[in-house]
Amino acid sequence: MNIAPNTLPGALLTEVQAADFLNVSPRTLQTWRLRGGGPTFVKMGKSVRYRAVDLDAFVCQKLANSTSELSYGGSQ
């Protein structure tokens, strides 16, 4: 499933859509929710959703110019 590049910033994405957006598995998102270190999410009852703007922010937080800038303190 592909996310359209013009997805509204506040749009709520499912776990599968968010995983596709980040090019990770849904299981990775589940692990990040449990252990921390992943993107901000919205919990509504049993449903988990991700805002497109939060996924963009998560990606921006991970930007680096060299490997020496990266911290390897977990599954981030």
Summary of the structure (lengths in Angstrom):
residues: 76
radius of gyration: 12.8
end to end distance: 23.4
largest distance: 40.6
contacts: 172
relative contact order: 0.21
helix: 41%
strand: 13%
